[in-house]
Structures are given as C-alpha cells and as structure tokens.
Amino acid sequence: MKFSKEIILWIISILIALMWAAAAFGKLKDLEDFQFQLGQSPLLQDFEEILTWVVPYGELLLTVVLIYPATRLFALYTSVFLLWLFITYIVALLRFSYDVPCACSGFAEGLSWKGHVVFNIVFMVLAIIAIFILEDKKGGLTIKGGHSKILYNRAKANP
C-alpha cells in the first residue's frame, strides 16, 4: 500500500499532537509534582513557577495549532525548536548534573534521560519530514539533486 504525502503528513501531525497533549495532560494532572521536579533542576529552579504554567499550557496550545492546516507549518517549526531545546537541556543535565528527577509525563514518563533524548530526536525527525512535505506543497524547501544542500525555492515557485 502506497501512502500519499497528505496521509503521511496527517499521521505525523496527529502523532506529534498526541505527544504534546499527553505531555501536557500528564503535567497538569499532577501540577504540584511537576513544579517540585522543576525546582529540583539546577538549570530551571529559578524559573519553576512560570514554567509550571507555561510548559503544559504551551504544549496544549501547540496540540491545537497542529490540528489546523493553516497553522500546522508554524506548529511543526515550533515543535522542532522545542524538541531541540529539550534535547539540549537533557544533554546539559546529563553532562553537568548528577541526580535530577524527570519532570516529564505522557508517553515518555518511564524513560531514562537517554531514552528521552532518543524519543525527542524521533519526534523531531518526524516534524522535519512533515515540514518538508508541507514546504514542498508550497514550493518551499527542497533537496536539489543528490546533494544534501537544502535550497529555499519559494521565490522560484511563486514568481
């Protein structure tokens, strides 16, 4: 069975939306514990109060924005950025801290820190694939020839 780009885009968008929704609802389910865990992080303890609210509600907002085709591209770029940010945070924790509790929830709740890095990389790659599909539909990002050079062709596609 051959999947069209539209079906692949839809599946990826739903998977990423489910990931953000599960993460948000998991945090909101036990907000006090989430805030406590943020306070245990040497990198985030000064921001625990604001992050307690911004992170889960931001994840919920991203879930909604991913569903609508008009805002999906923005949500995918935002997802890539946030996943990269989370990966960077985890790597910094692994490098410079010893015993930090995981302030995570949803699908990734039982994962180790290294498992989280892999999980986030997988979802980041999925988001990048979806971005290429969407941009290709608009005449945007393409991979030219057999090279790994990415060109932005929107100006060519829309003279």
C-alpha positions as CSV (number, residue, x, y, z in Angstrom):
1,M,0.0,0.0,0.0
2,K,1.4,3.3,-1.0
3,F,0.9,6.3,1.3
4,S,0.4,9.7,-0.2
5,K,2.2,12.7,1.2
6,E,-1.0,14.0,2.6
7,I,-1.6,10.8,4.6
8,I,1.9,10.8,5.9
9,L,1.6,14.5,6.8
10,W,-1.7,13.8,8.6
11,I,-0.3,10.8,10.5
12,I,2.9,12.7,11.6
13,S,0.8,15.7,12.7
14,I,-1.5,13.5,14.8
15,L,1.4,11.7,16.4
16,I,3.1,14.9,17.3
17,A,-0.2,16.4,18.6
18,L,-0.8,13.3,20.7
19,M,2.7,13.5,22.1
20,W,2.3,17.2,23.1
21,A,-1.2,16.5,24.5
22,A,-0.1,13.5,26.6
23,A,2.9,15.5,27.9
24,A,0.6,18.5,28.8
25,F,-2.2,16.4,30.5
26,G,0.4,14.4,32.4
27,K,1.9,17.6,33.8
28,L,-1.5,19.2,34.6
29,K,-2.7,16.0,36.3
30,D,-0.1,16.5,39.0
31,L,1.0,20.1,38.7
32,E,2.5,20.3,42.2
33,D,4.8,17.3,41.5
34,F,5.7,18.9,38.1
35,Q,6.6,22.2,39.9
36,F,8.6,20.3,42.6
37,Q,10.6,18.5,39.9
38,L,11.3,21.7,38.1
39,G,12.6,23.1,41.3
40,Q,15.0,20.2,41.7
41,S,16.6,21.0,38.4
42,P,19.8,23.1,38.8
43,L,19.1,24.7,35.4
44,L,15.4,25.5,35.9
45,Q,14.9,26.1,39.6
46,D,14.9,29.9,39.2
47,F,12.1,29.6,36.7
48,E,10.0,26.9,38.2
49,E,6.9,29.0,39.0
50,I,6.5,30.4,35.4
51,L,7.5,27.1,33.7
52,T,4.9,25.2,35.8
53,W,2.2,27.0,33.8
54,V,3.9,28.0,30.5
55,V,5.1,24.5,29.6
56,P,1.9,22.4,29.9
57,Y,-0.3,25.2,28.5
58,G,2.2,25.8,25.7
59,E,2.1,22.1,24.9
60,L,-1.7,22.2,24.8
61,L,-1.7,25.2,22.6
62,L,0.8,23.5,20.2
63,T,-1.5,20.5,20.2
64,V,-4.4,22.6,19.0
65,V,-2.3,24.6,16.5
66,L,-1.0,21.3,14.9
67,I,-4.6,20.2,14.1
68,Y,-5.4,23.2,11.8
69,P,-3.9,23.1,8.4
70,A,-3.5,26.9,8.3
71,T,-1.2,26.9,11.4
72,R,0.3,23.4,11.0
73,L,3.6,24.6,9.5
74,F,4.2,27.1,12.3
75,A,3.4,24.4,14.9
76,L,5.8,22.0,13.2
77,Y,8.7,24.5,13.2
78,T,7.8,25.3,16.8
79,S,7.9,21.6,17.7
80,V,11.3,21.2,16.1
81,F,12.6,24.1,18.1
82,L,11.1,23.0,21.4
83,L,12.3,19.4,20.9
84,W,15.8,20.7,20.1
85,L,15.6,22.8,23.3
86,F,14.5,19.8,25.4
87,I,17.3,17.7,23.9
88,T,19.8,20.4,24.7
89,Y,18.5,20.7,28.2
90,I,18.7,16.9,28.8
91,V,22.3,16.7,27.4
92,A,23.3,19.6,29.7
93,L,21.7,17.8,32.7
94,L,23.5,14.6,31.8
95,R,26.8,16.4,31.4
96,F,26.7,18.7,34.4
97,S,24.3,17.3,37.0
98,Y,24.1,14.0,38.9
99,D,20.7,13.1,40.2
100,V,17.9,15.2,38.8
101,P,14.3,13.9,38.8
102,C,12.5,13.8,35.5
103,A,9.7,16.4,35.2
104,C,8.1,14.6,32.4
105,S,4.9,12.8,31.6
106,G,2.9,11.3,28.9
107,F,4.4,8.6,26.6
108,A,7.9,9.3,27.8
109,E,7.2,9.1,31.5
110,G,9.0,5.9,32.2
111,L,12.0,6.6,30.0
112,S,15.6,7.2,31.2
113,W,17.2,10.6,30.3
114,K,19.0,8.9,27.4
115,G,15.6,7.4,26.4
116,H,14.2,10.9,26.4
117,V,16.9,12.1,24.0
118,V,16.1,9.3,21.6
119,F,12.3,9.9,21.9
120,N,12.7,13.6,21.3
121,I,15.0,13.0,18.3
122,V,12.5,10.6,16.7
123,F,9.7,13.2,17.1
124,M,12.0,16.0,15.8
125,V,12.8,14.0,12.7
126,L,9.1,13.3,12.2
127,A,8.4,17.0,12.4
128,I,11.2,17.8,9.9
129,I,9.7,15.3,7.5
130,A,6.3,16.9,7.8
131,I,7.9,20.4,7.3
132,F,9.5,19.1,4.0
133,I,6.2,17.7,2.9
134,L,4.3,21.0,3.6
135,E,7.0,23.2,2.2
136,D,7.2,21.1,-0.9
137,K,3.5,21.6,-1.4
138,K,4.1,25.3,-1.2
139,G,7.2,25.2,-3.4
140,G,9.4,25.9,-0.5
141,L,12.2,23.7,0.9
142,T,13.6,21.1,-1.5
143,I,16.7,18.9,-1.7
144,K,18.3,19.6,-5.0
145,G,19.9,16.7,-7.0
146,G,21.7,14.1,-4.9
147,H,23.3,16.7,-2.6
148,S,22.5,17.4,1.0
149,K,22.2,21.1,0.2
150,I,18.8,22.5,1.1
151,L,17.5,25.3,-1.1
152,Y,14.7,27.6,-0.4
153,N,12.7,27.8,-3.7
154,R,9.6,29.6,-2.7
155,A,10.5,32.7,-4.8
156,K,11.0,30.4,-7.9
157,A,7.7,28.6,-7.4
158,N,5.7,31.8,-7.0
159,P,7.1,34.4,-9.5
